[in-house]
Amino acid sequence: MQRWIVVGALVLFLLGGGGLYAVWKIKQQHPDFSYIPLPFRAESTEEQRKASVEDMRAKLLTDEILTGVVRDCGIVTKWKLPSESAAVTELRKRVILKADSNRIENIDTEVMRVGFSGVVSEHDELQALSHRLMDDALRIISQSAPAPEPASSGTKF
């Protein structure tokens, strides 16, 4: 009788563990995303924000930049894709580049979201991709920014 109790407890333990593993595996396939908010100026209009997003989309989603992102993050091996061109195509499908509002330091702010979508099990890769793409976005912004005004020749004291 005691053997049957031990065998029953072992079977219940294995079924419970298998059930927990199945739930965890299912949750790993839920949709996920990772983006970095890039704030707009407060005085910008809706049209200017949309134009900025379209301009950034045209500049960021080139083959050259996305290939650099794929190589730096090692996406071909991590996602088991056949080639870099397949990885670039996959990134184009998953990119998040849109104007939206976000709460930054408890203040509602209009932002451009720069990032990628995927599933929960890819969250670390999505974060790395978002940071890498944001580096390119900041580089593009700094190149196209107007030159700062020269300081006056007089002293400020």
C-alpha positions in Angstrom: 0.0 0.0 0.0 2.8 2.4 0.8 4.4 1.7 -2.6 1.2 2.8 -4.3 1.1 6.0 -2.3 4.8 6.8 -3.2 4.1 5.9 -6.9 1.0 8.1 -6.9 2.8 11.0 -5.3 5.6 10.7 -7.9 3.1 10.6 -10.8 1.3 13.7 -9.4 4.6 15.5 -8.9 5.6 14.8 -12.5 2.2 15.8 -13.9 2.3 19.0 -11.9 5.9 19.8 -13.1 4.9 19.0 -16.7 1.8 21.3 -16.4 3.9 24.2 -15.0 6.4 23.7 -17.8 3.6 23.8 -20.4 2.2 27.0 -18.9 5.6 28.6 -18.9 6.3 27.5 -22.5 2.9 28.9 -23.7 3.6 32.3 -21.9 6.9 32.5 -23.7 5.1 32.8 -27.0 3.0 35.8 -26.0 3.6 39.1 -28.0 6.2 41.4 -26.6 7.9 44.6 -27.7 10.8 46.8 -26.7 11.2 50.4 -27.7 13.0 53.5 -26.6 11.1 56.8 -26.4 12.7 59.7 -28.2 10.9 62.9 -27.1 9.8 65.5 -29.6 10.0 69.2 -28.8 7.0 70.5 -26.8 6.1 73.1 -29.5 6.1 70.6 -32.4 2.8 70.0 -34.2 1.1 66.8 -35.2 2.2 67.3 -38.8 5.8 67.9 -37.8 5.8 64.8 -35.7 4.4 62.7 -38.5 6.9 64.2 -41.0 9.8 63.5 -38.5 8.7 59.8 -38.2 8.5 59.4 -42.0 11.9 61.0 -42.4 13.4 58.8 -39.8 11.8 55.8 -41.3 13.3 56.6 -44.7 16.8 57.2 -43.1 16.8 54.3 -40.6 15.3 51.4 -42.6 18.0 51.2 -45.2 19.7 47.9 -46.0 23.0 49.4 -44.8 21.8 50.3 -41.3 19.7 47.2 -40.8 22.5 45.0 -41.9 24.8 46.7 -39.3 22.1 46.1 -36.7 21.8 42.4 -37.7 25.6 41.9 -37.6 26.2 43.7 -34.3 23.4 41.8 -32.5 24.0 38.4 -34.0 20.4 38.0 -35.1 21.1 35.4 -37.8 22.4 32.8 -35.3 20.1 33.7 -32.4 16.9 33.5 -34.5 18.3 30.7 -36.7 17.7 32.6 -40.0 19.3 31.4 -43.3 21.0 34.6 -44.2 21.6 38.3 -43.4 19.1 39.4 -46.0 16.4 37.2 -44.4 17.3 38.8 -41.0 17.0 42.3 -42.5 13.6 41.4 -44.0 12.5 40.0 -40.6 13.6 43.2 -38.9 11.7 45.4 -41.4 8.5 43.4 -40.5 9.1 43.9 -36.7 10.2 47.5 -36.5 8.3 50.0 -34.3 8.8 53.5 -35.5 5.8 55.7 -34.7 4.8 58.9 -32.9 2.9 58.4 -29.7 2.5 59.8 -26.2 4.4 58.4 -23.3 4.8 59.3 -19.6 8.4 60.4 -18.9 9.2 61.3 -15.3 5.4 61.6 -14.6 4.8 64.1 -17.5 2.9 63.1 -20.6 5.2 63.7 -23.5 4.9 63.3 -27.3 7.6 60.8 -28.3 8.9 58.8 -31.3 9.0 55.1 -30.4 12.1 53.4 -31.8 12.2 49.6 -31.3 11.0 46.1 -32.3 8.2 43.7 -31.7 8.4 40.0 -31.1 7.6 37.4 -28.5 8.5 37.2 -24.8 11.2 34.6 -25.3 13.1 37.1 -27.5 12.9 40.0 -25.1 16.6 40.3 -24.5 17.3 40.4 -28.2 14.6 43.0 -28.8 16.2 45.2 -26.2 19.6 44.9 -27.8 18.1 45.6 -31.2 16.2 48.7 -29.9 19.4 50.1 -28.3 21.4 49.5 -31.4 18.8 51.1 -33.7 18.5 54.1 -31.3 22.3 54.6 -31.6 21.8 55.0 -35.3 18.8 57.3 -34.8 20.8 59.5 -32.5 23.7 59.6 -35.0 21.3 60.6 -37.8 19.7 63.3 -35.6 23.0 64.8 -34.6 24.1 64.9 -38.2 21.0 66.7 -39.4 20.7 69.1 -36.4 21.2 72.8 -37.1 24.5 74.3 -36.1 24.5 75.9 -32.6 24.4 79.7 -32.5 27.8 81.2 -31.9 28.4 82.6 -28.4 28.5 86.4 -28.1 31.9 87.9 -27.8 31.1 89.8 -24.6 31.4 88.2 -21.2 28.4 86.9 -19.5 29.3 88.2 -16.0 
